[in-house]
Amino acid sequence: MFDNHQDIYFAVVGDVHGHIYKMIGLLQNWENYSGQKLTFILQVGDFEPHRNEADLATMDAPTKYRKLGDFPDFYEQRSIFPWPIWFIGGNHEPYGF
């Protein structure tokens, strides 16, 4: 999968809570600052990939915290992730999906 002589850089990210564009901006800033390219992202929970209002209904959180974030843009392919993302689910994911 990876060349034995290739450096692998990855970010571990958590608690995005639907603010995907903010996460991408911060990671792209790191790439620009460091001069390195990320190979992948490990998302360790509370990403909140809610596609729609129905997904929000399956979220384990008080109603006042159920907000549709940026994920519909990615789900509907209006935007794309710059890197592969591997997930570990948190307690605020849409488990009905």
N, C-alpha and C positions, 0 to 999 in steps of 0.2 A: 504494500500500500504506500509506504513512504520510502524514498531513497535513503540508504543508510548514512549518507553524508549530508542530508538535508536537515537544516535546523527546523524545529517545529515550535511555533509560537501559538499559544491559545490563551483565551481569556476565560475565567470562571466568573459568571455573572448571576446574580440572584436579585429577587425583589424588584423586578422591572415593573410589575403592576400595570401592564398595558402600555407603558411609555417606550415603545420600541424604537421610534425615531431618535429619542434621547439616548438610548443605549447605543444605537448605531453611531450617532455623532460622537459620543465619548470614545468608543472603540476606534473610530477612524482618526480622531485626534491623537490617540496613542500611537497608531500606525505612523501618522505624519511626524510626530515628535521623535519616535524611536527609529524611524527608517526601516522598520520591520513589517512584514505582512503576517497577519494572523492566519493560521491554518484552519482553525475551527473555533467555535464557541461552546463551552459547557454551561448550560443554563441550569442552575441548581434549585429552582423552585420559584413559585409565584410570578411566573411570566405573564399569566393571564391571557392566553390565546383565545379570547372570546370572539367567535365569528359574528354573533348577532345577539339580540336581546334574549332569545331562548336559551342560549348558552349561559347568560348571566344568571338565569333562574336556577341553574345547577351549581352555582358557586357557593361554597361554604363560607359565607360572610354576611354580616348585617346588610340590609337593603341599602343603607346610605353609602356603603362602600362599593356597590355594584355599578361600575361604570364601564361602558364600552370603550376600549382603548384603541390603539393603532392597528391591531391585528387584522381587522377586516380588509385593510388595504393590501396586506400580504396574502391573505387567504383568497381574495378575488384577483390576485396577480396585477394589481395596480402598482405595486412596489415589490422588490425582491430583496432578500437578505444577501449581503455581500459575502457571507461565509456560511459553511454548513453549521447548523446548530444541533447539538445533542442535548437531550432533556432529561432531567430528573424532576418529576412532578412535585409541586408544593401543595399546600392546603387551599390555595385560591385558584386552582385550575378548573376548567369546565368539565367536570367528570361525567356529565351526561353526554358529552360529545365523544 
